[in-house]
Amino acid sequence: MLLVLLLWLWVAGVSYGLGRAMLGQRLAGALPPELLLAAGLAGLSWLLALLSFGVSIGPAVQLGITATVAGYGLWHWLKAPAAARQTWCKQLWTPRQELGWFGAAALASMFGMLLLLHAVQRPILADTGLYHAQTVQWLQTYPVVPGLGNLHGRLAFNSHLHLLTSFFSARADGPWASLGQQAAGSFWFVLLISYAVRQLARPRPSVVLAVYGSFSLVFVFIAFRPWVSSPMPDSGVTILTLLVLGWLLEKQLSPSGPALLSRAEAGLLAALLATAVTYKASAGYLALPLGFTLWQLRPKRLPTPRLLGLVALAGAVVALPWLGRNVVLSGYPVYPLAPWAGLPFDWTVPAAQTAFDLLEIRYFARWPAGDWATGGLQPLATWLPFWWRQQASHDQFLALAIGTLALVMAVRHLLGRAREQQFSFVLFGLLLACCGLWFATAPAFRFGYGYLVGAAALGAGLLAGSLPGGRWLRGAALALALVYGLNGLRHEISKFQSATWLRPAPYAEPHVVGARLEGRLIRLGMPNHGFRCNNATLPCAAGPLPPDLHWRGPRISQGFRRGPE
């Protein structure tokens, strides 16, 4: 526990310093604190992506970036007390004069302890054992490896959130044995707790924002609690999405009227959207609601061509390193979403393997816990009932809540009672469109929690904002969140292991067997243990080796290729 707290301070210091350095004093000072830190993490993942073409994310990179950006953040904090320390202290002190502060403080304490109890547990997510932990090892040991997807297709699933995990953790073969792989992923939950608490404790709380924040916080914990300690990209991109939507709602629902975006904020919004895509490609659907919001809150006196140019430039700057890493890892600009777009490199993954990986994602989402290869081909009337029965109860509740809220909001719109919330109503509708696209492509809930939870939280907030008794509704949202947090603590404290007081639990021992590829050792995950490599020594493949797999050279860093000898 103590080391996790120290790691969170490390993440906060680096993200604050880099956020300040990249955004500048004016923009950084205008952002909510959670979004400033999220933007700092986004900037760090972009910087690490650039560096990964030439160096591994090892101690030299960790120490160099930490010393530079954390030092800058501390210097900035100390050099302008009136603009920095006093402002932040005032923001923290003002809510204490309000009655809502006590409930918000209880919420922060309860969810903070619940998060800490989960962050020190052993990583158990299946995908983490299959490829997340191995991906982090590759990043910490070598620069981006050509054709790594040939060893195992999932190793080419290029999420830039793994770059953050590799930066804030120790190497698996060192004395600290992957210590810190829980830090970056769990820190996103810290930001979400901060956002929800701030909405409940602000001097003039908004019912819409309070319900939005509370619903988002509780449901994200419900969905991801068992996997907080696993370095997965799904939770990070979900929370980033919810923070961005919350920031835009704050601007739209400002007491003095909608606050337009500045040019810098418009560029930041485009950069954060592109960052979300580099974290998980399914976030690309967010272009619908975020594009609409950008247009509605666009800066004054900024012509449309310049606005589009600004957005395109910001998005391209963020996306180009991700596209480049995709090409090196697999030979495709976006692996495996475009199996027809392979480039003529010797390390390019065969098109048949790329198409297979794409179909596995799509069909397994439709036919989980079954024979996805045949089940995914079934017509909608066949796979939909099976898909529904396989979903967790909280996911079924989320789907029903979204459908109910959509029906209620549609009725309110037809009755003309939503005119004062026209912007938010359209935003809700576009989030529903994202949900529809998600369902049509790959309806695994954790692929789309960002817009699924965002739609449900926004719909609940809009409905609560239209009802009388705003103070009581805020109190009810707080009470429900506290009840959930208290119940979670009751369960987790009873399972707490005293060995994790100092440091989190390590990975389970890998169950692997050795194989030879052209005379050199490669480890393979064992079928009776789900093919999981966990933190096995590199290289390790989660499954049998392709018969036409070859090394590209005498060094592991030269990668792999497929084809004749």
Secondary structure as a PSIPRED ss2 file (coil, helix, strand):
# PSIPRED VFORMAT (PSIPRED V4.0)

   1 M C   1.000  0.000  0.000
   2 L H   0.000  1.000  0.000
   3 L H   0.000  1.000  0.000
   4 V H   0.000  1.000  0.000
   5 L H   0.000  1.000  0.000
   6 L H   0.000  1.000  0.000
   7 L H   0.000  1.000  0.000
   8 W H   0.000  1.000  0.000
   9 L H   0.000  1.000  0.000
  10 W H   0.000  1.000  0.000
  11 V H   0.000  1.000  0.000
  12 A H   0.000  1.000  0.000
  13 G H   0.000  1.000  0.000
  14 V H   0.000  1.000  0.000
  15 S H   0.000  1.000  0.000
  16 Y H   0.000  1.000  0.000
  17 G H   0.000  1.000  0.000
  18 L H   0.000  1.000  0.000
  19 G H   0.000  1.000  0.000
  20 R H   0.000  1.000  0.000
  21 A H   0.000  1.000  0.000
  22 M H   0.000  1.000  0.000
  23 L H   0.000  1.000  0.000
  24 G H   0.000  1.000  0.000
  25 Q H   0.000  1.000  0.000
  26 R H   0.000  1.000  0.000
  27 L H   0.000  1.000  0.000
  28 A H   0.000  1.000  0.000
  29 G H   0.000  1.000  0.000
  30 A H   0.000  1.000  0.000
  31 L C   1.000  0.000  0.000
  32 P C   1.000  0.000  0.000
  33 P H   0.000  1.000  0.000
  34 E H   0.000  1.000  0.000
  35 L H   0.000  1.000  0.000
  36 L H   0.000  1.000  0.000
  37 L H   0.000  1.000  0.000
  38 A H   0.000  1.000  0.000
  39 A H   0.000  1.000  0.000
  40 G H   0.000  1.000  0.000
  41 L H   0.000  1.000  0.000
  42 A H   0.000  1.000  0.000
  43 G H   0.000  1.000  0.000
  44 L H   0.000  1.000  0.000
  45 S H   0.000  1.000  0.000
  46 W H   0.000  1.000  0.000
  47 L H   0.000  1.000  0.000
  48 L H   0.000  1.000  0.000
  49 A H   0.000  1.000  0.000
  50 L H   0.000  1.000  0.000
  51 L H   0.000  1.000  0.000
  52 S C   1.000  0.000  0.000
  53 F C   1.000  0.000  0.000
  54 G C   1.000  0.000  0.000
  55 V C   1.000  0.000  0.000
  56 S C   1.000  0.000  0.000
  57 I C   1.000  0.000  0.000
  58 G C   1.000  0.000  0.000
  59 P H   0.000  1.000  0.000
  60 A H   0.000  1.000  0.000
  61 V H   0.000  1.000  0.000
  62 Q H   0.000  1.000  0.000
  63 L H   0.000  1.000  0.000
  64 G H   0.000  1.000  0.000
  65 I H   0.000  1.000  0.000
  66 T H   0.000  1.000  0.000
  67 A H   0.000  1.000  0.000
  68 T H   0.000  1.000  0.000
  69 V H   0.000  1.000  0.000
  70 A H   0.000  1.000  0.000
  71 G H   0.000  1.000  0.000
  72 Y H   0.000  1.000  0.000
  73 G H   0.000  1.000  0.000
  74 L H   0.000  1.000  0.000
  75 W H   0.000  1.000  0.000
  76 H H   0.000  1.000  0.000
  77 W H   0.000  1.000  0.000
  78 L H   0.000  1.000  0.000
  79 K H   0.000  1.000  0.000
  80 A C   1.000  0.000  0.000
  81 P C   1.000  0.000  0.000
  82 A C   1.000  0.000  0.000
  83 A C   1.000  0.000  0.000
  84 A C   1.000  0.000  0.000
  85 R H   0.000  1.000  0.000
  86 Q H   0.000  1.000  0.000
  87 T H   0.000  1.000  0.000
  88 W H   0.000  1.000  0.000
  89 C H   0.000  1.000  0.000
  90 K H   0.000  1.000  0.000
  91 Q H   0.000  1.000  0.000
  92 L H   0.000  1.000  0.000
  93 W H   0.000  1.000  0.000
  94 T H   0.000  1.000  0.000
  95 P H   0.000  1.000  0.000
  96 R H   0.000  1.000  0.000
  97 Q H   0.000  1.000  0.000
  98 E C   1.000  0.000  0.000
  99 L C   1.000  0.000  0.000
 100 G H   0.000  1.000  0.000
 101 W H   0.000  1.000  0.000
 102 F H   0.000  1.000  0.000
 103 G H   0.000  1.000  0.000
 104 A H   0.000  1.000  0.000
 105 A H   0.000  1.000  0.000
 106 A H   0.000  1.000  0.000
 107 L H   0.000  1.000  0.000
 108 A H   0.000  1.000  0.000
 109 S H   0.000  1.000  0.000
 110 M H   0.000  1.000  0.000
 111 F H   0.000  1.000  0.000
 112 G H   0.000  1.000  0.000
 113 M H   0.000  1.000  0.000
 114 L H   0.000  1.000  0.000
 115 L H   0.000  1.000  0.000
 116 L H   0.000  1.000  0.000
 117 L H   0.000  1.000  0.000
 118 H H   0.000  1.000  0.000
 119 A H   0.000  1.000  0.000
 120 V C   1.000  0.000  0.000
 121 Q C   1.000  0.000  0.000
 122 R C   1.000  0.000  0.000
 123 P C   1.000  0.000  0.000
 124 I C   1.000  0.000  0.000
 125 L C   1.000  0.000  0.000
 126 A H   0.000  1.000  0.000
 127 D H   0.000  1.000  0.000
 128 T H   0.000  1.000  0.000
 129 G H   0.000  1.000  0.000
 130 L H   0.000  1.000  0.000
 131 Y H   0.000  1.000  0.000
 132 H H   0.000  1.000  0.000
 133 A H   0.000  1.000  0.000
 134 Q H   0.000  1.000  0.000
 135 T H   0.000  1.000  0.000
 136 V H   0.000  1.000  0.000
 137 Q H   0.000  1.000  0.000
 138 W H   0.000  1.000  0.000
 139 L H   0.000  1.000  0.000
 140 Q H   0.000  1.000  0.000
 141 T H   0.000  1.000  0.000
 142 Y C   1.000  0.000  0.000
 143 P C   1.000  0.000  0.000
 144 V C   1.000  0.000  0.000
 145 V C   1.000  0.000  0.000
 146 P C   1.000  0.000  0.000
 147 G C   1.000  0.000  0.000
 148 L H   0.000  1.000  0.000
 149 G H   0.000  1.000  0.000
 150 N H   0.000  1.000  0.000
 151 L H   0.000  1.000  0.000
 152 H C   1.000  0.000  0.000
 153 G H   0.000  1.000  0.000
 154 R H   0.000  1.000  0.000
 155 L H   0.000  1.000  0.000
 156 A H   0.000  1.000  0.000
 157 F C   1.000  0.000  0.000
 158 N C   1.000  0.000  0.000
 159 S C   1.000  0.000  0.000
 160 H C   1.000  0.000  0.000
 161 L H   0.000  1.000  0.000
 162 H H   0.000  1.000  0.000
 163 L H   0.000  1.000  0.000
 164 L H   0.000  1.000  0.000
 165 T H   0.000  1.000  0.000
 166 S H   0.000  1.000  0.000
 167 F H   0.000  1.000  0.000
 168 F C   1.000  0.000  0.000
 169 S C   1.000  0.000  0.000
 170 A C   1.000  0.000  0.000
 171 R C   1.000  0.000  0.000
 172 A C   1.000  0.000  0.000
 173 D C   1.000  0.000  0.000
 174 G C   1.000  0.000  0.000
 175 P C   1.000  0.000  0.000
 176 W C   1.000  0.000  0.000
 177 A C   1.000  0.000  0.000
 178 S C   1.000  0.000  0.000
 179 L C   1.000  0.000  0.000
 180 G C   1.000  0.000  0.000
 181 Q C   1.000  0.000  0.000
 182 Q C   1.000  0.000  0.000
 183 A H   0.000  1.000  0.000
 184 A H   0.000  1.000  0.000
 185 G H   0.000  1.000  0.000
 186 S H   0.000  1.000  0.000
 187 F H   0.000  1.000  0.000
 188 W H   0.000  1.000  0.000
 189 F H   0.000  1.000  0.000
 190 V H   0.000  1.000  0.000
 191 L H   0.000  1.000  0.000
 192 L H   0.000  1.000  0.000
 193 I H   0.000  1.000  0.000
 194 S H   0.000  1.000  0.000
 195 Y H   0.000  1.000  0.000
 196 A H   0.000  1.000  0.000
 197 V H   0.000  1.000  0.000
 198 R H   0.000  1.000  0.000
 199 Q H   0.000  1.000  0.000
 200 L H   0.000  1.000  0.000
 201 A H   0.000  1.000  0.000
 202 R C   1.000  0.000  0.000
 203 P C   1.000  0.000  0.000
 204 R C   1.000  0.000  0.000
 205 P C   1.000  0.000  0.000
 206 S C   1.000  0.000  0.000
 207 V H   0.000  1.000  0.000
 208 V H   0.000  1.000  0.000
 209 L H   0.000  1.000  0.000
 210 A H   0.000  1.000  0.000
 211 V H   0.000  1.000  0.000
 212 Y H   0.000  1.000  0.000
 213 G H   0.000  1.000  0.000
 214 S H   0.000  1.000  0.000
 215 F H   0.000  1.000  0.000
 216 S H   0.000  1.000  0.000
 217 L H   0.000  1.000  0.000
 218 V H   0.000  1.000  0.000
 219 F H   0.000  1.000  0.000
 220 V H   0.000  1.000  0.000
 221 F H   0.000  1.000  0.000
 222 I H   0.000  1.000  0.000
 223 A H   0.000  1.000  0.000
 224 F H   0.000  1.000  0.000
 225 R H   0.000  1.000  0.000
 226 P H   0.000  1.000  0.000
 227 W H   0.000  1.000  0.000
 228 V C   1.000  0.000  0.000
 229 S C   1.000  0.000  0.000
 230 S C   1.000  0.000  0.000
 231 P C   1.000  0.000  0.000
 232 M C   1.000  0.000  0.000
 233 P H   0.000  1.000  0.000
 234 D H   0.000  1.000  0.000
 235 S H   0.000  1.000  0.000
 236 G H   0.000  1.000  0.000
 237 V H   0.000  1.000  0.000
 238 T H   0.000  1.000  0.000
 239 I H   0.000  1.000  0.000
 240 L H   0.000  1.000  0.000
 241 T H   0.000  1.000  0.000
 242 L H   0.000  1.000  0.000
 243 L H   0.000  1.000  0.000
 244 V H   0.000  1.000  0.000
 245 L H   0.000  1.000  0.000
 246 G H   0.000  1.000  0.000
 247 W H   0.000  1.000  0.000
 248 L H   0.000  1.000  0.000
 249 L H   0.000  1.000  0.000
 250 E H   0.000  1.000  0.000
 251 K H   0.000  1.000  0.000
 252 Q H   0.000  1.000  0.000
 253 L C   1.000  0.000  0.000
 254 S C   1.000  0.000  0.000
 255 P C   1.000  0.000  0.000
 256 S C   1.000  0.000  0.000
 257 G C   1.000  0.000  0.000
 258 P C   1.000  0.000  0.000
 259 A C   1.000  0.000  0.000
 260 L C   1.000  0.000  0.000
 261 L C   1.000  0.000  0.000
 262 S C   1.000  0.000  0.000
 263 R H   0.000  1.000  0.000
 264 A H   0.000  1.000  0.000
 265 E H   0.000  1.000  0.000
 266 A H   0.000  1.000  0.000
 267 G H   0.000  1.000  0.000
 268 L H   0.000  1.000  0.000
 269 L H   0.000  1.000  0.000
 270 A H   0.000  1.000  0.000
 271 A H   0.000  1.000  0.000
 272 L H   0.000  1.000  0.000
 273 L H   0.000  1.000  0.000
 274 A H   0.000  1.000  0.000
 275 T H   0.000  1.000  0.000
 276 A H   0.000  1.000  0.000
 277 V H   0.000  1.000  0.000
 278 T H   0.000  1.000  0.000
 279 Y H   0.000  1.000  0.000
 280 K C   1.000  0.000  0.000
 281 A H   0.000  1.000  0.000
 282 S H   0.000  1.000  0.000
 283 A H   0.000  1.000  0.000
 284 G H   0.000  1.000  0.000
 285 Y H   0.000  1.000  0.000
 286 L H   0.000  1.000  0.000
 287 A H   0.000  1.000  0.000
 288 L H   0.000  1.000  0.000
 289 P H   0.000  1.000  0.000
 290 L H   0.000  1.000  0.000
 291 G H   0.000  1.000  0.000
 292 F H   0.000  1.000  0.000
 293 T H   0.000  1.000  0.000
 294 L H   0.000  1.000  0.000
 295 W H   0.000  1.000  0.000
 296 Q H   0.000  1.000  0.000
 297 L C   1.000  0.000  0.000
 298 R C   1.000  0.000  0.000
 299 P C   1.000  0.000  0.000
 300 K C   1.000  0.000  0.000
 301 R C   1.000  0.000  0.000
 302 L C   1.000  0.000  0.000
 303 P C   1.000  0.000  0.000
 304 T H   0.000  1.000  0.000
 305 P H   0.000  1.000  0.000
 306 R H   0.000  1.000  0.000
 307 L H   0.000  1.000  0.000
 308 L H   0.000  1.000  0.000
 309 G H   0.000  1.000  0.000
 310 L H   0.000  1.000  0.000
 311 V H   0.000  1.000  0.000
 312 A H   0.000  1.000  0.000
 313 L H   0.000  1.000  0.000
 314 A H   0.000  1.000  0.000
 315 G H   0.000  1.000  0.000
 316 A H   0.000  1.000  0.000
 317 V H   0.000  1.000  0.000
 318 V H   0.000  1.000  0.000
 319 A H   0.000  1.000  0.000
 320 L H   0.000  1.000  0.000
 321 P H   0.000  1.000  0.000
 322 W H   0.000  1.000  0.000
 323 L H   0.000  1.000  0.000
 324 G H   0.000  1.000  0.000
 325 R H   0.000  1.000  0.000
 326 N H   0.000  1.000  0.000
 327 V H   0.000  1.000  0.000
 328 V H   0.000  1.000  0.000
 329 L H   0.000  1.000  0.000
 330 S H   0.000  1.000  0.000
 331 G C   1.000  0.000  0.000
 332 Y C   1.000  0.000  0.000
 333 P C   1.000  0.000  0.000
 334 V C   1.000  0.000  0.000
 335 Y C   1.000  0.000  0.000
 336 P C   1.000  0.000  0.000
 337 L C   1.000  0.000  0.000
 338 A C   1.000  0.000  0.000
 339 P C   1.000  0.000  0.000
 340 W C   1.000  0.000  0.000
 341 A C   1.000  0.000  0.000
 342 G C   1.000  0.000  0.000
 343 L C   1.000  0.000  0.000
 344 P C   1.000  0.000  0.000
 345 F C   1.000  0.000  0.000
 346 D C   1.000  0.000  0.000
 347 W C   1.000  0.000  0.000
 348 T C   1.000  0.000  0.000
 349 V C   1.000  0.000  0.000
 350 P C   1.000  0.000  0.000
 351 A H   0.000  1.000  0.000
 352 A H   0.000  1.000  0.000
 353 Q H   0.000  1.000  0.000
 354 T H   0.000  1.000  0.000
 355 A H   0.000  1.000  0.000
 356 F H   0.000  1.000  0.000
 357 D H   0.000  1.000  0.000
 358 L H   0.000  1.000  0.000
 359 L H   0.000  1.000  0.000
 360 E H   0.000  1.000  0.000
 361 I H   0.000  1.000  0.000
 362 R H   0.000  1.000  0.000
 363 Y H   0.000  1.000  0.000
 364 F H   0.000  1.000  0.000
 365 A H   0.000  1.000  0.000
 366 R H   0.000  1.000  0.000
 367 W C   1.000  0.000  0.000
 368 P C   1.000  0.000  0.000
 369 A C   1.000  0.000  0.000
 370 G C   1.000  0.000  0.000
 371 D C   1.000  0.000  0.000
 372 W H   0.000  1.000  0.000
 373 A H   0.000  1.000  0.000
 374 T H   0.000  1.000  0.000
 375 G H   0.000  1.000  0.000
 376 G C   1.000  0.000  0.000
 377 L C   1.000  0.000  0.000
 378 Q C   1.000  0.000  0.000
 379 P C   1.000  0.000  0.000
 380 L H   0.000  1.000  0.000
 381 A H   0.000  1.000  0.000
 382 T H   0.000  1.000  0.000
 383 W H   0.000  1.000  0.000
 384 L H   0.000  1.000  0.000
 385 P H   0.000  1.000  0.000
 386 F H   0.000  1.000  0.000
 387 W H   0.000  1.000  0.000
 388 W H   0.000  1.000  0.000
 389 R H   0.000  1.000  0.000
 390 Q H   0.000  1.000  0.000
 391 Q C   1.000  0.000  0.000
 392 A C   1.000  0.000  0.000
 393 S H   0.000  1.000  0.000
 394 H H   0.000  1.000  0.000
 395 D H   0.000  1.000  0.000
 396 Q H   0.000  1.000  0.000
 397 F H   0.000  1.000  0.000
 398 L H   0.000  1.000  0.000
 399 A H   0.000  1.000  0.000
 400 L H   0.000  1.000  0.000
 401 A H   0.000  1.000  0.000
 402 I H   0.000  1.000  0.000
 403 G H   0.000  1.000  0.000
 404 T H   0.000  1.000  0.000
 405 L H   0.000  1.000  0.000
 406 A H   0.000  1.000  0.000
 407 L H   0.000  1.000  0.000
 408 V H   0.000  1.000  0.000
 409 M H   0.000  1.000  0.000
 410 A H   0.000  1.000  0.000
 411 V H   0.000  1.000  0.000
 412 R H   0.000  1.000  0.000
 413 H H   0.000  1.000  0.000
 414 L H   0.000  1.000  0.000
 415 L C   1.000  0.000  0.000
 416 G C   1.000  0.000  0.000
 417 R C   1.000  0.000  0.000
 418 A C   1.000  0.000  0.000
 419 R H   0.000  1.000  0.000
 420 E H   0.000  1.000  0.000
 421 Q H   0.000  1.000  0.000
 422 Q H   0.000  1.000  0.000
 423 F H   0.000  1.000  0.000
 424 S H   0.000  1.000  0.000
 425 F H   0.000  1.000  0.000
 426 V H   0.000  1.000  0.000
 427 L H   0.000  1.000  0.000
 428 F H   0.000  1.000  0.000
 429 G H   0.000  1.000  0.000
 430 L H   0.000  1.000  0.000
 431 L H   0.000  1.000  0.000
 432 L H   0.000  1.000  0.000
 433 A H   0.000  1.000  0.000
 434 C H   0.000  1.000  0.000
 435 C H   0.000  1.000  0.000
 436 G H   0.000  1.000  0.000
 437 L H   0.000  1.000  0.000
 438 W H   0.000  1.000  0.000
 439 F H   0.000  1.000  0.000
 440 A H   0.000  1.000  0.000
 441 T H   0.000  1.000  0.000
 442 A C   1.000  0.000  0.000
 443 P C   1.000  0.000  0.000
 444 A C   1.000  0.000  0.000
 445 F H   0.000  1.000  0.000
 446 R H   0.000  1.000  0.000
 447 F H   0.000  1.000  0.000
 448 G C   1.000  0.000  0.000
 449 Y H   0.000  1.000  0.000
 450 G H   0.000  1.000  0.000
 451 Y H   0.000  1.000  0.000
 452 L H   0.000  1.000  0.000
 453 V H   0.000  1.000  0.000
 454 G H   0.000  1.000  0.000
 455 A H   0.000  1.000  0.000
 456 A H   0.000  1.000  0.000
 457 A H   0.000  1.000  0.000
 458 L H   0.000  1.000  0.000
 459 G H   0.000  1.000  0.000
 460 A H   0.000  1.000  0.000
 461 G H   0.000  1.000  0.000
 462 L H   0.000  1.000  0.000
 463 L H   0.000  1.000  0.000
 464 A H   0.000  1.000  0.000
 465 G H   0.000  1.000  0.000
 466 S C   1.000  0.000  0.000
 467 L C   1.000  0.000  0.000
 468 P C   1.000  0.000  0.000
 469 G C   1.000  0.000  0.000
 470 G H   0.000  1.000  0.000
 471 R H   0.000  1.000  0.000
 472 W H   0.000  1.000  0.000
 473 L H   0.000  1.000  0.000
 474 R H   0.000  1.000  0.000
 475 G H   0.000  1.000  0.000
 476 A H   0.000  1.000  0.000
 477 A H   0.000  1.000  0.000
 478 L H   0.000  1.000  0.000
 479 A H   0.000  1.000  0.000
 480 L H   0.000  1.000  0.000
 481 A H   0.000  1.000  0.000
 482 L H   0.000  1.000  0.000
 483 V H   0.000  1.000  0.000
 484 Y H   0.000  1.000  0.000
 485 G H   0.000  1.000  0.000
 486 L H   0.000  1.000  0.000
 487 N H   0.000  1.000  0.000
 488 G H   0.000  1.000  0.000
 489 L H   0.000  1.000  0.000
 490 R H   0.000  1.000  0.000
 491 H H   0.000  1.000  0.000
 492 E H   0.000  1.000  0.000
 493 I H   0.000  1.000  0.000
 494 S H   0.000  1.000  0.000
 495 K C   1.000  0.000  0.000
 496 F C   1.000  0.000  0.000
 497 Q C   1.000  0.000  0.000
 498 S H   0.000  1.000  0.000
 499 A H   0.000  1.000  0.000
 500 T H   0.000  1.000  0.000
 501 W C   1.000  0.000  0.000
 502 L C   1.000  0.000  0.000
 503 R C   1.000  0.000  0.000
 504 P C   1.000  0.000  0.000
 505 A C   1.000  0.000  0.000
 506 P C   1.000  0.000  0.000
 507 Y C   1.000  0.000  0.000
 508 A C   1.000  0.000  0.000
 509 E C   1.000  0.000  0.000
 510 P C   1.000  0.000  0.000
 511 H C   1.000  0.000  0.000
 512 V E   0.000  0.000  1.000
 513 V E   0.000  0.000  1.000
 514 G E   0.000  0.000  1.000
 515 A E   0.000  0.000  1.000
 516 R E   0.000  0.000  1.000
 517 L E   0.000  0.000  1.000
 518 E C   1.000  0.000  0.000
 519 G C   1.000  0.000  0.000
 520 R E   0.000  0.000  1.000
 521 L E   0.000  0.000  1.000
 522 I E   0.000  0.000  1.000
 523 R E   0.000  0.000  1.000
 524 L E   0.000  0.000  1.000
 525 G E   0.000  0.000  1.000
 526 M C   1.000  0.000  0.000
 527 P H   0.000  1.000  0.000
 528 N H   0.000  1.000  0.000
 529 H H   0.000  1.000  0.000
 530 G C   1.000  0.000  0.000
 531 F C   1.000  0.000  0.000
 532 R C   1.000  0.000  0.000
 533 C C   1.000  0.000  0.000
 534 N C   1.000  0.000  0.000
 535 N C   1.000  0.000  0.000
 536 A C   1.000  0.000  0.000
 537 T C   1.000  0.000  0.000
 538 L C   1.000  0.000  0.000
 539 P C   1.000  0.000  0.000
 540 C E   0.000  0.000  1.000
 541 A E   0.000  0.000  1.000
 542 A C   1.000  0.000  0.000
 543 G C   1.000  0.000  0.000
 544 P C   1.000  0.000  0.000
 545 L C   1.000  0.000  0.000
 546 P C   1.000  0.000  0.000
 547 P C   1.000  0.000  0.000
 548 D C   1.000  0.000  0.000
 549 L E   0.000  0.000  1.000
 550 H E   0.000  0.000  1.000
 551 W E   0.000  0.000  1.000
 552 R C   1.000  0.000  0.000
 553 G C   1.000  0.000  0.000
 554 P C   1.000  0.000  0.000
 555 R C   1.000  0.000  0.000
 556 I H   0.000  1.000  0.000
 557 S H   0.000  1.000  0.000
 558 Q H   0.000  1.000  0.000
 559 G C   1.000  0.000  0.000
 560 F E   0.000  0.000  1.000
 561 R E   0.000  0.000  1.000
 562 R E   0.000  0.000  1.000
 563 G C   1.000  0.000  0.000
 564 P C   1.000  0.000  0.000
 565 E C   1.000  0.000  0.000
